[in-house]
Amino acid sequence: MKKIIASLFFISFCVCLSFSQAPGLFRIGTGGLQGVYYPIGKLIAQGLTARFLGPDKPAGIPETLFVAQTSGGSISNVQSLLSKETEAGLVQADVAYWAYTRQGPFEGLAEPAPVRAIASLYPEKMQIVVRKDARIETFDQLKGKTISLDEAGSGTLAVLRILLEAHRLSEKDLKPVYLKPEFTVDRLMRNELQGFCMMAGVPALAIERLTSVDYSIVPIDPTVAERIQGQHPYLFPGVIPAGVYQGIGQTPTIEVYALLVVHQDLPDEMAYALTESLWSKQVLSLLETGHAQGASITLDTALDGLSIPLHPGAYRFYAERGMVSKQEP
């Protein structure tokens, strides 16, 4: 019996030791499987893991395993950061700003959300996809139609509400459905939905999957987009380039930058190493070859459209490269 007890104790000790030596876990909130947040977040996690566990591991930083987690989207990612359920998240610039200034869905916060930026990644575009036989050519013609607006917690739904207000409409004027794009594609093809919306980079897998139905993308009037920008400075007029989706010409829309965001409590050295590694040749090469949107993620545009302060560790990285002043504001 003593030998059995001793053996069990040894096994338990080894298990505990192995866990104590395991890499730390760094979770990145993304979005739905058929948007752009998830594949981009997955590539970032893959590249950062290779760096933080490889021979070029940042000095003084523990070995770290990065994991991309699916989520409801930008609002959910901020909420997960605040509750410390994730260490980073991909967040629309407007949503990050609302959290930092306690506006919109975050107006109930007792104090500004402690969210800080690591980098601006790429512009997201509102894409309102509709069946051609639904005969929807303008935003106003969404009225009375069965349209998926994405789920609660998504940046898509937040922007859609702004667009509806700008057109003097409300969700009640539509027949709204609240589903992630991966759950809407088949319904659209079966004519159970007349359209779905997503705020995402291009191309988005959900739209590329629409191979058996004729569809179009509803344009956003540039004058409406400009008026929205006057009230929401991190939303601005943009275009979906011609040819991104087969048969779809250049389409005016509204855009917002996607930011990589962390909690302000992330240690400065970790934030610096995270920023430095994000812009390493290793990670950038992975992004460029791994997804069409990845080629637009560059150090040259790392500070475009930032709506919240940089994390001090990230600020130091950019200051060393002359991209911001040496003196942190």
KOLLUMPA-192215 format. One record per atom (N, C-alpha, C, O): x, y, z. Coordinates in steps of 0.05 Angstrom, whole numbers, padded with zeros to 5 digits, always signed. Atoms other than C-alpha are relative to their C-alpha. Layout:
% KOLLUMPA-192215
XYZ...
This chain:
% KOLLUMPA-192215
+00017-00024+00000+00000+00000+00000+00017+00025+00000+00011+00044-00014-00018-00023-00001+00057+00048+00017+00012+00005-00027+00016+00028-00035-00012-00004+00026+00088+00035-00050-00020+00012-00020-00013+00029-00036+00021-00011+00018+00022+00050-00085-00004+00030+00006-00006+00046-00013+00003-00029-00007+00014+00115-00046+00024+00016-00010+00020+00038-00020-00024-00014+00009+00086+00134-00061-00001+00004-00030+00007+00025-00040+00001-00003+00029+00075+00120-00135-00020+00021-00009-00015+00036-00027+00020-00020+00006+00011+00161-00137+00010+00028+00006+00005+00047-00009-00011-00026-00007+00046+00218-00102+00020+00009-00021+00020+00033-00029-00020-00007+00020+00103+00216-00153-00013+00008-00026-00005+00027-00039+00015-00007+00024+00054+00215-00211-00012+00028+00002-00011+00044-00017+00013-00026-00004+00016+00274-00182+00021+00022-00001+00016+00044-00012-00021-00020+00000+00081+00311-00171+00010+00006-00029+00014+00030-00036-00008-00004+00028+00102+00300-00244-00020+00015-00016-00013+00032-00032+00021-00014+00015+00035+00322-00270+00000+00030+00007-00002+00047-00010-00001-00028-00009+00038+00386-00228+00024+00014-00012+00023+00037-00020-00024-00012+00010+00109+00398-00251-00003+00006-00030+00005+00027-00040+00003-00004+00029+00091+00389-00324-00019+00024-00005-00014+00040-00024+00017-00023+00003+00034+00439-00316+00014+00026+00006+00010+00047-00007-00014-00025-00007+00079+00489-00282+00020+00009-00021+00027+00032-00023-00019-00006+00021+00126+00485-00341-00013+00005-00027+00000+00012-00047+00014-00004+00026+00072+00491-00394+00000+00030-00007+00001+00047+00010+00000-00028+00009+00071+00554-00436-00025+00015+00011-00046+00003+00015+00023-00016-00008+00026+00611-00414-00020+00001-00023-00012-00003-00046+00021-00001+00020-00040+00619-00451-00009+00029-00005-00015+00043+00014+00008-00027+00008-00057+00683-00489-00023-00002-00020-00019-00011-00042+00024+00004+00016-00128+00684-00516-00007+00026-00015-00008+00048-00004+00007-00022+00017-00149+00729-00574-00029-00003-00009-00035-00022-00023+00028+00001+00009-00223+00743-00584-00002+00009-00029+00010+00029-00037+00002-00007+00028-00242+00744-00658-00029+00004-00008-00041+00025+00000+00027-00003+00009-00310+00733-00690-00011-00027-00010-00003-00048+00000+00011+00025+00010-00351+00682-00729+00019-00013-00020+00037-00001-00030-00018+00016+00016-00319+00627-00770+00001+00009-00029+00021+00005-00042+00000-00007+00029-00339+00656-00838+00002+00030-00005-00003+00039-00027-00007-00028+00004-00321+00728-00826+00029+00002-00006+00041-00017-00017-00028-00004+00004-00251+00756-00829+00016+00001+00026+00039-00006+00027-00014-00001-00026-00235+00767-00755+00012-00027+00007+00035-00029+00015-00010+00026-00009-00228+00692-00742+00024-00009-00016+00045-00015-00004-00024+00010+00015-00181+00673-00800+00025+00019+00005+00047+00009+00007-00023-00018-00005-00138+00736-00788+00010-00004+00028+00034-00006+00033-00008+00005-00027-00138+00724-00713+00015-00026+00003+00034-00028+00018-00013+00026-00001-00119+00652-00724+00028+00001-00011+00047-00011+00000-00027-00004+00011-00060+00672-00768+00018+00015+00019+00041+00008+00022-00016-00015-00020-00037+00723-00717+00008-00018+00023+00031-00018+00031-00006+00018-00022-00042+00671-00662+00021-00020-00008+00039-00027+00008-00019+00020+00010-00004+00620-00704+00028+00012-00002+00048+00000+00007-00026-00013+00003+00052+00669-00720+00012+00008+00026+00036+00004+00030-00010-00008-00026+00058+00695-00650+00009-00024+00017+00030-00023+00031-00008+00024-00014+00060+00625-00621+00027-00010-00010+00044-00017+00006-00025+00009+00011+00116+00605-00668+00023+00017+00010+00045+00008+00014-00021-00018-00009+00155+00666-00646+00005-00002+00030+00028-00003+00039-00002+00000-00029+00141+00662-00571+00009-00028+00010+00017-00030+00034-00009+00027-00008+00158+00587-00569+00025-00008-00016+00037-00029-00010-00022+00007+00017+00214+00589-00621+00027+00012+00009+00029+00024+00030-00027-00010-00007+00288+00608-00622+00001+00030+00001+00020+00041+00014-00001-00029-00001+00271+00682-00633-00019+00011+00022-00028+00034+00020+00018-00009-00022+00229+00685-00569+00009+00026+00012+00033+00029+00018-00008-00026-00012+00228+00756-00541+00014-00004+00027+00005-00020+00044-00015+00004-00025+00279+00762-00485-00016+00009+00024-00030+00029+00024+00013-00007-00025+00252+00761-00415-00030-00006+00001-00043+00000+00021+00029+00006+00001+00182+00739-00436-00004-00030+00001+00009-00045-00013+00005+00029-00002+00155+00671-00415-00010-00012-00026-00022+00001-00042+00012+00014+00023+00138+00619-00468-00030+00003+00001-00043+00000+00022+00028-00006+00001+00068+00634-00491-00013-00013-00024-00003-00012-00046+00017+00012+00021+00015+00597-00531-00023+00019-00006-00038+00025+00012+00022-00018+00008-00032+00643-00570-00022-00016-00013-00017-00034-00030+00023+00015+00010-00102+00619-00586-00021+00020-00009-00028+00039+00005+00022-00016+00011-00155+00651-00630-00027-00013+00008-00031-00036+00003+00026+00010-00009-00225+00644-00600-00022+00013-00017-00022+00037-00021+00023-00011+00013-00290+00652-00638-00017+00016+00020-00015+00011+00044+00016-00017-00019-00338+00704-00609-00023+00012-00016-00025+00009-00040+00022-00014+00013-00399+00746-00623+00009+00024-00016-00005+00034-00032-00010-00023+00014-00355+00802-00648+00012+00022+00018+00020+00016+00040-00014-00022-00013-00328+00870-00627-00009+00005+00028+00007+00007+00047+00011-00007-00027-00374+00885-00568+00006-00023+00019+00014-00018+00042-00006+00024-00017-00366+00814-00541+00030-00001+00007+00037-00008+00029-00028+00001-00005-00291+00820-00548+00009+00020+00021+00026+00014+00037-00006-00019-00021-00289+00883-00506-00009-00010+00027+00005-00008+00047+00011+00011-00025-00333+00851-00454+00018-00022+00011+00022-00024+00036-00018+00022-00009-00287+00790-00451+00026+00011+00010+00038+00000+00029-00025-00012-00011-00226+00835-00442-00005+00011+00028+00012+00008+00045+00006-00012-00026-00260+00872-00385-00003-00021+00022+00004-00015+00045+00004+00021-00020-00277+00807-00350+00025-00018+00002+00025-00038+00017-00025+00015+00000-00206+00780-00363-00004-00029-00010+00012-00047-00003+00004+00026+00012-00234+00721-00402+00018-00004-00025+00022-00026-00034-00019+00000+00022-00187+00739-00459+00021+00021+00006+00018+00038+00023-00022-00019-00004-00121+00776-00463+00001+00021-00022+00014+00042-00019+00000-00019+00022-00133+00811-00530-00025-00005-00017-00039-00025-00013+00023+00004+00017-00187+00820-00582+00001+00018-00024+00014+00039-00024+00004-00017+00024-00202+00846-00652-00025+00016+00004-00047+00004+00008+00023-00018-00007-00248+00906-00643-00001+00022-00020+00019+00034-00028+00004-00023+00017-00277+00957-00690+00007+00026+00015+00003+00028+00039-00009-00025-00012-00249+01027-00677-00023+00015+00014-00019+00026+00035+00023-00014-00012-00318+01056-00664-00008-00013+00026-00015+00001+00046+00008+00014-00024-00335+01002-00613+00021+00005+00023+00013+00009+00046-00021-00006-00020-00268+01012-00578-00003+00028+00012+00000+00032+00036+00004-00027-00008-00282+01086-00575-00024+00002+00019-00023+00016+00039+00023+00000-00018-00351+01075-00545+00007-00011+00027-00002+00000+00048-00008+00012-00026-00321+01031-00491+00017+00019+00016+00013+00022+00040-00019-00018-00014-00266+01081-00475-00015+00026+00010-00006+00038+00030+00014-00024-00007-00316+01139-00472-00027-00005+00013-00043+00013+00018+00025+00008-00013-00374+01100-00441-00025+00010-00015-00043+00023-00004+00023-00007+00017-00422+01111-00499-00013-00025-00011-00003-00047-00008+00014+00022+00013-00473+01068-00534-00004-00024+00018-00014-00021+00040+00005+00024-00016-00473+00996-00508+00017+00000+00026+00013-00018+00043-00017-00001-00024-00421+01016-00454-00007+00024+00018+00009+00030+00035+00006-00024-00016-00456+01077-00425-00005-00006+00030-00004+00012+00046+00004+00007-00028-00470+01038-00361+00025-00004+00016+00024-00009+00040-00025+00005-00015-00396+01030-00343+00004+00023+00020-00002+00046+00015-00006-00020-00021-00375+01065-00279+00023+00018-00007+00025+00040+00003-00024-00015+00008-00310+01088-00311+00008-00008-00028-00001-00029-00037-00008+00008+00027-00278+01088-00380+00012-00028-00001+00028-00035+00017-00011+00027+00003-00262+01018-00404+00030+00001-00002+00041+00016-00018-00029+00000+00001-00188+01002-00392+00011-00016-00024+00026-00035-00021-00009+00013+00025-00176+00982-00465+00021+00017-00013+00019+00041-00013-00022-00014+00013-00113+01000-00502+00007-00014-00026+00004-00038-00029-00006+00011+00027-00091+00991-00574+00029-00010-00002+00047+00001+00009-00027+00010+00009-00033+00949-00600+00005+00010-00028+00027+00018-00034-00003-00008+00028-00045+00966-00673-00026+00002-00014-00046-00010-00006+00021+00001+00020-00093+00983-00728+00007-00020-00021+00030-00020-00031-00006+00022+00018-00099+00924-00775-00008+00006-00029+00008+00006-00047+00011-00004+00027-00144+00938-00835-00028+00012+00001-00040+00010+00022+00027-00011-00001-00209+00973-00855-00021-00022-00004-00018-00039-00022+00024+00018+00003-00274+00934-00846-00021+00015-00016-00024+00039-00013+00020-00013+00017-00330+00947-00895-00028-00013+00005-00030-00037+00008+00027+00010-00002-00405+00942-00886-00008-00013-00026-00007-00001-00047+00008+00016+00024-00429+00888-00934-00029-00010+00005-00033-00029+00021+00028+00007-00002-00505+00882-00941-00006-00017-00025-00010-00006-00047+00003+00019+00022-00515+00820-00985-00030-00007-00002-00042-00015+00017+00028+00006+00004-00584+00809-01016-00004-00017-00025+00012-00015-00044+00007+00015+00024-00616+00761-01065-00009+00020-00021-00024+00039-00015+00009-00018+00021-00626+00794-01132-00030-00001-00004-00042+00019-00011+00029+00001+00004-00697+00768-01136-00016+00014+00021-00040+00016+00019+00014-00016-00020-00713+00808-01073-00003+00028-00009-00018+00044+00003+00002-00027+00012-00705+00871-01116+00005+00022+00021-00010+00040+00024-00009-00020-00019-00668+00910-01063+00024+00014-00012+00046+00003-00014-00022-00015+00013-00626+00964-01096+00010+00023+00017+00032+00033+00013-00008-00022-00018-00623+01017-01041-00005-00009+00029-00019-00027+00034+00003+00007-00028-00618+01015-00966-00029+00002+00009-00038-00015+00024+00028-00004-00008-00689+01042-00958-00017-00025-00007-00037-00030+00006+00016+00022+00010-00715+00981-00996+00004-00026+00017-00007-00046+00012-00001+00022-00020-00693+00935-00938-00025-00001+00017-00031-00021+00029+00024-00002-00015-00758+00957-00906-00019-00023-00007-00025-00028-00030+00018+00022+00004-00804+00897-00896+00012-00026-00008-00002-00046-00011-00014+00024+00009-00751+00847-00917+00011-00016+00023+00017-00005+00045-00011+00018-00020-00725+00787-00878+00031+00001-00003+00042-00011-00021-00028-00006+00001-00653+00808-00864+00014-00009+00026+00004-00002+00048-00015+00006-00024-00602+00779-00816+00019+00023+00006+00034+00032-00012-00016-00024-00008-00567+00836-00777+00024-00008+00017+00036+00008+00030-00021+00011-00018-00515+00791-00743-00011-00002+00028-00034+00007+00033+00010+00005-00027-00521+00773-00670+00007+00022+00019+00024+00039+00014-00006-00019-00021-00521+00814-00606+00029-00003+00008+00040-00025+00009-00028+00001-00007-00451+00833-00587+00018+00005-00024+00043+00006-00021-00017-00003+00024-00428+00843-00659+00002+00030-00007-00016+00046-00001-00003-00027+00010-00400+00907-00688-00019+00006-00023-00027+00028-00028+00018-00003+00023-00443+00894-00749-00027+00012+00009-00037+00031-00003+00027-00008-00009-00508+00902-00710+00002+00029+00010-00017+00045+00006-00003-00027-00010-00481+00965-00676+00000+00021-00023-00013+00041-00021-00001-00018+00022-00466+00998-00743-00026+00000-00016-00035+00021-00025+00026+00002+00014-00531+00973-00775-00020+00019+00014-00036+00032+00000+00018-00017-00014-00569+01010-00721+00005+00029-00006-00014+00045-00008-00007-00027+00008-00532+01074-00738-00010+00006-00028-00021+00027-00034+00009-00004+00028-00547+01064-00812-00031+00002-00001-00042+00018-00016+00029-00001+00000-00621+01050-00798-00009+00028+00010-00027+00040-00002+00008-00026-00011-00626+01114-00756+00005+00022-00021-00011+00040-00024-00006-00020+00021-00592+01154-00812-00020+00000-00022-00024+00020-00036+00020+00002+00020-00645+01129-00859-00029+00002+00011-00048-00004-00003+00026-00003-00014-00701+01143-00809-00016-00026+00000-00041-00026-00003+00012+00027-00003-00715+01069-00801+00008-00011+00027+00025-00001+00040-00008+00015-00024-00712+01021-00743-00001-00029-00006-00010-00037-00028+00001+00029+00004-00704+00946-00735-00028-00010-00004-00032-00030-00018+00028+00009+00002-00780+00941-00729-00010+00004-00029-00030-00008-00036+00008-00004+00028-00785+00966-00801+00008-00023-00018-00002-00026-00041-00008+00024+00014-00750+00902-00823-00013-00024+00012-00027-00022+00032+00006+00026-00013-00764+00829-00809+00027-00011+00008+00038-00028-00005-00028+00006-00007-00698+00822-00772+00004-00028+00011-00013-00039+00025-00010+00025-00011-00661+00758-00757+00027+00005+00011+00042+00022+00000-00025-00006-00013-00601+00756-00711+00018-00024+00001+00019-00039+00020-00017+00024+00003-00551+00704-00735+00027+00008-00011+00029+00028-00026-00026-00004+00012-00477+00701-00750-00001-00009-00030-00018-00025-00037+00001+00007+00028-00462+00697-00825+00002-00030-00006-00010-00039-00026-00003+00029+00006-00442+00623-00821-00027-00014+00002-00030-00036-00009+00026+00013-00003-00515+00608-00802-00020+00012-00020-00044+00005-00019+00018-00013+00018-00545+00652-00856+00003-00007-00029-00016-00005-00045-00005+00005+00028-00513+00631-00921-00019-00021-00012-00031-00016-00033+00018+00020+00010-00553+00567-00930-00029+00009+00000-00044+00003-00019+00027-00011-00001-00617+00603-00909-00005+00019-00024-00027+00019-00035+00004-00018+00023-00605+00656-00962-00003-00016-00026-00020-00009-00042+00002+00016+00025-00594+00603-01016-00026-00015-00002-00036-00021-00023+00027+00014+00000-00659+00568-00994-00023+00020-00001-00046+00013+00000+00020-00022+00001-00695+00636-00998-00016+00002+00026-00038+00012+00027+00012-00005-00027-00710+00634-00923+00007+00027+00010-00006+00037+00028-00008-00027-00006-00674+00700-00918+00003+00015-00027+00009+00003-00047-00004-00016+00024-00672+00757-00968+00027+00015+00001+00035+00027-00019-00026-00013-00001-00606+00784-00943+00013-00004+00027+00000-00012+00046-00014-00001-00025-00553+00787-00889+00021+00021+00000+00030+00030-00022-00019-00022-00002-00504+00839-00864+00024-00009+00015+00023-00026+00034-00025+00005-00015-00432+00836-00841+00019+00023-00004+00023+00033-00026-00021-00020+00000-00381+00887-00822+00027-00015+00001+00033-00026+00022-00023+00018+00002-00317+00853-00845+00020+00010-00021+00013+00026-00038-00019-00004+00022-00254+00856-00887-00010-00015-00024-00029-00030-00023+00007+00014+00025-00257+00832-00958+00024-00015-00011+00047-00007-00009+00026+00013+00003-00265+00780-00984-00007-00015+00025+00010-00024+00040+00011+00015-00022-00309+00747-00932-00009-00027-00010-00023-00029-00030+00006+00027+00008-00317+00672-00936-00030-00005-00003-00038-00019-00022+00029+00004+00002-00392+00675-00923-00011+00009-00027-00029-00004-00038+00010-00010+00025-00402+00716-00986+00012-00017-00023-00002-00022-00043-00012+00017+00020-00354+00674-01027-00014-00026-00003-00013-00039-00025+00014+00026+00001-00396+00613-01010-00026+00002-00016-00038-00019-00022+00025-00003+00014-00456+00642-01047+00003-00006-00030+00003+00012-00047-00005+00008+00028-00444+00602-01111-00025-00009-00015-00024-00011-00039+00023+00011+00013-00514+00578-01125-00024+00019+00001-00047+00011-00003+00022-00019-00001-00554+00642-01119+00011+00027-00011+00034+00034-00006-00008-00027+00010-00552+00710-01155-00005+00020+00023-00026+00021+00035+00002-00019-00022-00538+00764-01105+00013+00027-00008+00027+00028-00028-00013-00026+00003-00518+00837-01101+00007+00011+00027-00001+00000+00048-00007-00013-00025-00490+00883-01048-00012+00028+00000-00007+00044-00019+00014-00026-00001-00531+00943-01027+00019+00023+00005+00034+00022+00025-00018-00023-00004-00494+01009-01035-00009+00018+00023-00033+00019+00029+00005-00020-00020-00489+01060-00979+00005+00027-00013+00028+00032-00022-00003-00026+00013-00500+01130-01006+00023+00015+00014+00023+00019+00038-00023-00014-00012-00434+01168-00996-00008+00025+00016+00005+00031+00036+00008-00023-00016-00472+01230-00972-00011-00008+00027-00007+00006+00047+00009+00011-00025-00505+01188-00918+00024-00008+00017+00025-00003+00041-00024+00008-00014-00437+01159-00900+00015+00024+00012+00026+00023+00034-00013-00024-00010-00408+01229-00894-00015+00012+00023-00002+00022+00042+00016-00011-00023-00465+01251-00849+00005-00017+00025+00006-00006+00047-00005+00018-00022-00453+01190-00805+00028+00006+00012+00031+00006+00036-00027-00006-00010-00379+01207-00801+00001+00025+00017+00017+00027+00036+00001-00025-00016-00397+01276-00774-00008-00006+00028+00000+00009+00047+00009+00007-00027-00430+01242-00714+00017-00022+00012+00020-00024+00036-00016+00023-00009-00386+01180-00710+00027+00000-00016+00029-00012-00037-00024-00006+00016-00315+01201-00732+00016-00024-00008+00033-00022-00026-00015+00023+00008-00288+01130-00735-00014-00018-00020-00004-00039-00027+00014+00012+00023-00339+01109-00787+00003+00019-00023-00002+00043-00020-00005-00018+00022-00323+01137-00855-00007-00012-00027-00009-00037-00029+00007+00011+00026-00342+01130-00929+00022-00017-00011+00046-00011-00008-00020+00018+00012-00308+01074-00966-00013-00014-00024-00036-00009-00031+00010+00015+00022-00316+01026-01024+00008-00029+00002+00029-00036+00014-00007+00027+00005-00317+00952-01037+00010-00001-00029-00006+00003-00047-00011-00001+00027-00270+00946-01097-00014-00019-00019-00024-00041-00011+00011+00017+00020-00296+00917-01162+00016-00026-00002+00041-00025+00000-00013+00026+00004-00280+00843-01172+00008-00015+00026+00017-00037+00024-00006+00014-00025-00271+00826-01098-00018-00025+00001-00010-00047+00008+00019+00023+00002-00333+00782-01108-00008-00001-00030-00013+00019-00043+00005+00004+00028-00348+00753-01176-00027+00013-00009-00048+00008+00003+00023-00013+00011-00396+00796-01216-00009+00025+00015-00029+00037+00007+00008-00023-00015-00399+00852-01165+00019+00023-00006+00043+00021-00003-00016-00023+00006-00375+00921-01186+00007+00016+00025-00001+00009+00047-00007-00017-00023-00347+00976-01142-00025+00010+00013-00043+00020+00000+00025-00006-00016-00397+00990-01087+00007+00019+00023+00024+00012+00040-00005-00018-00023-00397+01050-01040-00012-00011+00026-00033-00024+00026+00009+00011-00026-00404+01032-00967+00011+00017+00022+00020+00040+00018-00011-00014-00023-00382+01053-00897+00021-00018+00012+00018-00043+00013-00023+00015-00010-00317+01031-00865+00007+00008+00029-00001+00029+00039-00011-00006-00027-00283+01027-00797+00025-00018+00002+00026-00040-00009-00024+00016-00003-00214+01003-00778-00003-00022+00021-00017-00018+00042-00001+00021-00020-00204+00937-00742+00026+00003+00017+00047+00006+00005-00023-00004-00018-00158+00945-00681+00006-00026+00015-00012-00042+00021-00008+00021-00019-00119+00894-00641+00002+00014+00027+00018+00032+00031+00004-00014-00026-00137+00914-00569+00007-00019+00023+00002-00043+00022-00006+00015-00025-00113+00892-00500-00010+00015+00024-00019+00038+00022+00007-00013-00025-00128+00907-00428+00024+00017+00009+00047+00009+00004-00022-00017-00009-00087+00964-00398+00018-00013+00021+00040-00004+00025-00016+00014-00020-00063+00916-00344+00021-00019-00011+00037-00029+00003-00020+00017+00013-00023+00876-00394+00028+00012+00006+00032+00036+00000-00026-00011-00006+00050+00884-00371+00013+00014-00024+00010+00004-00047-00012-00015+00022+00089+00935-00412+00018-00016-00017+00018-00014-00042-00019+00016+00015+00143+00886-00431-00014-00020-00019-00005-00025-00041+00015+00019+00017+00091+00836-00457-00013+00015-00023-00013+00005-00046+00012-00015+00021+00055+00890-00496+00021+00009-00021+00015+00009-00045-00021-00007+00019+00121+00913-00527+00008-00024-00017+00010-00022-00041-00007+00024+00015+00140+00841-00546-00022-00008-00019-00017-00018-00041+00023+00006+00017+00070+00830-00574+00001+00017-00025-00003+00007-00047+00000-00019+00022+00075+00892-00617+00024-00006-00019+00021-00007-00043-00024+00006+00016+00146+00877-00640-00003-00026-00016+00005-00027-00040+00004+00026+00014+00127+00805-00658-00021+00002-00021-00019-00011-00042+00022-00004+00020+00063+00826-00694+00012+00010-00026+00004+00002-00048-00011-00012+00024+00105+00867-00742+00026-00013-00010+00041-00002-00026-00023+00015+00010+00160+00815-00751-00005-00011-00028-00028-00015-00035+00002+00011+00026+00174+00788-00820-00015-00027+00001-00030-00034-00018+00012+00027-00002+00152+00719-00796-00030+00002+00001-00044-00013-00014+00029-00002-00002+00082+00741-00776-00012+00014-00024-00033+00005-00034+00011-00013+00023+00072+00789-00834-00001-00018-00024-00019-00016-00040-00001+00018+00022+00092+00736-00884-00023-00020+00002-00036-00027-00018+00022+00019-00005+00041+00688-00853-00026+00013-00007-00044+00001-00019+00024-00015+00006-00013+00741-00858-00004+00004-00030-00026+00001-00040+00002-00006+00029+00003+00759-00930-00007-00024-00016-00022-00022-00036+00006+00024+00015+00000+00688-00954-00024-00016+00009-00035-00032-00005+00021+00015-00011-00054+00663-00909-00028+00010-00005-00047-00006-00004+00027-00010+00005-00112+00709-00926+00002+00025-00017+00021+00041-00015-00001-00023+00018-00128+00761-00979+00001+00027+00015+00014+00045+00006+00000-00025-00015-00140+00814-00926+00027+00004+00014+00034+00027+00021-00025-00002-00015-00073+00799-00893+00021+00018-00014+00038+00029+00000-00020-00017+00014-00033+00836-00947-00003+00029+00007+00016+00044+00003+00004-00029-00007-00064+00902-00924+00008+00006+00029+00006+00029+00037-00009-00005-00027-00038+00893-00853+00030+00006-00001+00046-00012-00004-00028-00008+00002+00026+00933-00853+00007+00020+00022-00010+00033+00034-00010-00019-00020+00069+00973-00805-00006+00028-00008-00010+00045+00009+00004-00027+00009+00059+01034-00848-00028+00011+00008-00032+00035+00011+00028-00008-00007-00016+01035-00830-00007-00008+00028-00031-00009+00036+00005+00011-00027-00008+01010-00758-00014+00020+00018-00026+00013+00038+00012-00020-00018-00032+01076-00729-00024+00014-00013-00035+00033-00002+00023-00012+00014-00088+01092-00779-00026-00006+00015-00031-00029+00023+00027+00004-00011-00157+01102-00750-00001-00008+00030-00021-00018+00039+00001+00008-00028-00137+01090-00677-00019+00018+00015-00020+00043+00011+00021-00015-00014-00194+01111-00631+00004+00000+00030-00011+00014+00044-00006+00002-00029-00164+01095-00563+00030+00002+00003+00045-00002-00016-00029-00003-00003-00095+01106-00533+00014-00027-00004+00003-00048+00000-00017+00024+00002-00039+01058-00548+00008-00010+00028+00010+00006+00046-00011+00010-00025-00016+01012-00493+00029+00011+00003+00043+00013-00018-00027-00011-00003+00049+01041-00463+00022-00017-00013+00041-00007-00024-00020+00017+00012+00088+00980-00486+00000+00002-00031+00021+00002-00043+00002-00004+00029+00062+00988-00558+00011+00028-00007+00024+00031-00028-00009-00027+00005+00075+01063-00554+00031+00001-00002+00042+00014-00019-00029+00000+00000+00148+01050-00537+00011-00012-00026+00031-00002-00037-00009+00012+00025+00155+01005-00598-00001+00020-00023+00018+00023-00038+00003-00019+00022+00128+01058-00646+00018+00025+00004+00028+00036-00015-00017-00023-00005+00167+01114-00612+00029-00006-00008+00043+00011-00019-00027+00008+00007+00232+01076-00623+00004+00001-00031+00026+00003-00040-00001+00000+00029+00215+01076-00697-00008+00027-00012-00011+00030-00036+00006-00027+00009+00198+01150-00701-00028+00003-00010-00034+00023-00024+00028-00002+00010+00124+01137-00714-00017+00016+00019-00038+00026+00010+00014-00017-00020+00101+01174-00651+00022+00016+00014+00046+00008+00012-00020-00016-00014+00136+01226-00608+00012-00017+00022+00000-00036+00032-00014+00015-00021+00186+01201-00557-00014+00002+00027-00013-00016+00043+00013-00006-00026+00146+01232-00501-00029-00010-00002-00045+00000-00018+00027+00011+00000+00083+01191-00488-00020+00021+00011-00014+00033+00031+00019-00021-00010+00021+01237-00481-00013-00009+00025-00030+00005+00036
